[in-house]
Amino acid sequence: MLATTLVGWQAERVTTPPPPPPDPGRGGRSSGDRVVVARALMLLAAALVLGIILIGVAARPPVLAGTSTVATSVTTTTAAGTTTSGAGTAGSAASTTTTAPRSTTTTHRAGTKRVAATTTTTVPRSSVKVLVANGTSVAGAAGRYTQLLSGQGWATQAPVNASSTVSASSVYYASGQQASASAIASSLGLSSANVQPLTASVPVAGTGGVGIVLVVGPDLAAQSSVTTTTAARTG
């Protein structure tokens, strides 16, 4: 009986078919199917995000590379008026940088140019001491010109002889007496080259306190002799 039972159990074990696999259509999915579906959803989401980014980049306006937008306004105010300089502009590739306009105002005061004023003071002839020296061998030449200048209003001194003879007449002036010396030279027909400063090299002694020294040369001495001779004949 035990042997019959064992034989029957083996026969039932051999003849019993294995259970059928789960039907996918009835809700039974494997773990591999779930992984594939998850990856597909991730790829779809990534594609959607990438598409949105590309659309946004394509919609941006084109901008030149390596530039920025800067607006600068400079106003300069001078005494004559106001000058305004225009603003410069540039663009940027990666990003656009905008700087607010900057206003700079510079005010210049009108420059004042100082001009040294030259004042000419008229000195009365009666206050200018004039010494006439004879620098020639013509006798009386200094006396005659002393008398001539005295008649013009100059404060003439007693005529003297020069310490040496000269080749041409000259008018020497002390400090501040150049205008008076030029007037005397002009009245005698002498040029401005004959008007020179009074120094120690002038061949006349005793010039202290004198404003003008006239050294009569051969040119003036000849004129004085002609004038004296003519006056003597007419007289």
C-alpha positions in Angstrom: 0.0 0.0 0.0 2.9 2.4 0.7 4.4 1.5 -2.6 1.1 2.3 -4.3 0.9 5.6 -2.6 4.5 6.6 -3.7 3.9 5.6 -7.2 0.7 7.6 -7.3 2.4 10.7 -5.9 5.3 10.6 -8.5 2.8 10.1 -11.3 0.8 13.1 -10.1 4.0 15.2 -9.8 5.1 14.3 -13.4 1.7 14.8 -14.9 0.9 18.2 -13.2 1.7 21.1 -15.6 3.7 24.3 -14.5 1.7 27.4 -13.7 1.3 29.7 -16.7 3.3 33.1 -16.8 1.6 36.3 -15.8 -0.4 38.0 -18.6 0.9 41.6 -19.3 -2.5 42.6 -20.5 -3.9 41.9 -17.1 -1.7 44.3 -15.2 1.4 42.2 -14.7 4.5 44.1 -15.8 8.0 43.1 -15.2 10.7 45.3 -13.6 12.5 45.6 -17.0 9.5 47.1 -18.6 9.2 49.7 -15.9 12.8 50.8 -16.4 12.4 51.2 -20.1 9.3 53.3 -19.6 11.1 55.6 -17.1 14.0 56.2 -19.4 11.7 57.0 -22.3 9.9 59.6 -20.1 13.2 61.1 -19.0 14.4 61.4 -22.6 11.2 63.0 -23.6 11.4 65.6 -20.8 15.0 66.4 -21.7 14.1 66.9 -25.4 11.3 69.2 -24.4 13.5 71.4 -22.2 16.2 71.5 -24.9 13.6 72.6 -27.4 12.4 75.5 -25.2 16.0 76.7 -24.7 16.7 76.7 -28.5 13.5 78.6 -29.2 14.4 81.3 -26.7 17.9 81.7 -28.1 16.6 81.9 -31.6 14.1 84.6 -30.6 16.9 87.0 -29.3 17.9 89.9 -31.6 21.4 89.5 -33.1 24.1 91.5 -31.3 27.7 92.2 -32.3 30.4 90.4 -30.3 32.8 92.1 -27.8 30.9 95.4 -27.5 28.8 97.2 -24.9 26.4 100.0 -25.0 27.7 103.2 -23.4 26.0 106.6 -23.6 28.1 109.6 -22.5 27.1 113.2 -22.5 29.6 115.9 -21.7 28.6 119.5 -21.4 31.3 122.2 -21.3 30.3 125.8 -20.3 32.6 128.6 -21.2 32.3 132.4 -21.2 31.3 132.4 -24.9 28.5 129.7 -24.5 27.8 126.0 -24.1 29.2 123.1 -26.1 27.6 119.6 -25.9 29.5 116.4 -27.1 27.4 113.5 -28.5 27.2 110.0 -27.0 29.1 106.9 -28.2 27.2 103.5 -28.5 28.4 99.9 -28.9 26.8 96.3 -28.4 27.8 93.1 -26.5 27.5 89.4 -27.8 27.1 87.4 -24.5 25.2 90.1 -22.8 24.2 93.7 -23.3 25.5 96.2 -20.8 23.9 99.6 -20.6 25.6 102.5 -18.7 23.4 105.4 -17.7 24.3 108.7 -19.3 26.8 110.7 -17.4 26.7 114.5 -17.5 29.8 116.5 -16.7 29.7 120.3 -16.6 32.9 122.3 -16.7 32.8 126.1 -16.2 35.8 128.2 -17.3 36.1 131.7 -16.2 37.0 134.2 -18.8 40.7 134.7 -18.7 42.0 138.1 -17.9 45.1 139.2 -19.8 47.0 142.0 -18.1 48.7 144.4 -20.4 51.4 146.6 -19.0 50.4 150.2 -19.6 53.1 152.5 -20.8 52.7 156.0 -19.4 54.6 158.8 -21.0 55.1 161.7 -18.7 55.9 165.0 -20.2 58.8 166.7 -18.4 58.9 170.5 -18.6 61.9 171.6 -20.6 62.8 174.2 -17.9 63.4 171.4 -15.4 65.8 169.4 -17.6 69.4 170.5 -17.2 71.4 170.4 -20.5 75.1 170.6 -20.8 76.8 171.3 -24.2 80.4 170.2 -24.7 82.6 171.1 -27.7 84.1 167.9 -29.1 85.8 169.7 -32.0 88.5 172.3 -32.7 85.9 174.9 -33.8 86.0 177.7 -31.3 82.7 178.7 -29.8 80.7 175.8 -31.1 79.4 174.7 -27.6 78.5 178.3 -26.7 76.4 178.7 -29.9 74.4 175.5 -29.3 74.0 176.4 -25.6 72.3 179.6 -26.7 70.2 177.7 -29.3 68.8 175.2 -26.8 68.2 177.9 -24.2 66.0 179.6 -26.6 64.0 176.4 -26.9 63.3 176.4 -23.2 65.8 173.9 -21.9 67.7 174.6 -18.7 71.2 174.9 -20.2 74.4 175.0 -18.2 77.6 176.8 -19.0 79.3 175.4 -22.1 82.4 173.2 -21.7 85.0 171.5 -23.8 85.0 167.7 -24.1 88.1 165.8 -22.8 88.7 164.5 -26.4 87.5 165.2 -29.9 84.7 163.2 -31.4 83.9 162.1 -34.9 80.2 162.8 -34.7 77.7 164.6 -32.5 75.8 162.7 -29.8 73.1 163.3 -27.3 73.5 161.5 -24.0 70.6 161.1 -21.5 70.4 160.2 -17.9 67.8 157.9 -16.4 64.3 159.0 -17.3 65.4 161.6 -19.8 65.4 159.6 -23.1 62.3 161.4 -24.4 64.0 164.8 -23.8 67.2 163.6 -25.5 65.2 162.4 -28.5 63.5 165.8 -28.8 66.8 167.7 -28.7 68.3 165.3 -31.3 65.3 165.8 -33.6 65.5 169.6 -33.3 69.2 169.5 -34.3 68.6 167.1 -37.3 70.3 164.1 -35.6 69.0 160.5 -36.0 67.9 158.2 -33.2 71.3 156.4 -33.5 73.0 159.5 -32.1 70.9 159.2 -28.9 72.6 157.1 -26.3 72.6 156.5 -22.5 74.8 158.7 -20.3 77.7 156.6 -19.0 81.2 157.1 -17.5 82.7 156.6 -21.0 81.3 159.9 -22.2 84.3 162.3 -22.8 82.8 165.1 -20.6 83.6 165.9 -17.0 81.2 167.2 -14.4 78.0 165.6 -15.6 76.6 165.0 -12.1 73.0 166.2 -11.8 72.7 166.8 -15.5 69.9 165.3 -17.5 71.2 165.8 -21.0 74.7 166.1 -22.4 75.2 167.3 -26.0 78.7 166.6 -27.4 79.1 168.8 -30.5 80.9 167.0 -33.3 82.2 168.2 -36.7 78.7 167.9 -38.3 77.0 170.3 -35.9 80.2 172.5 -35.6 80.1 173.0 -39.3 76.5 174.1 -39.3 77.1 176.5 -36.4 79.9 178.2 -38.2 77.9 178.6 -41.4 75.0 180.0 -39.4 77.2 182.4 -37.5 78.9 183.7 -40.7 75.6 184.2 -42.4 74.2 186.1 -39.4 77.2 188.3 -39.3 76.9 189.2 -43.0 73.2 190.0 -42.8 73.7 192.0 -39.6 
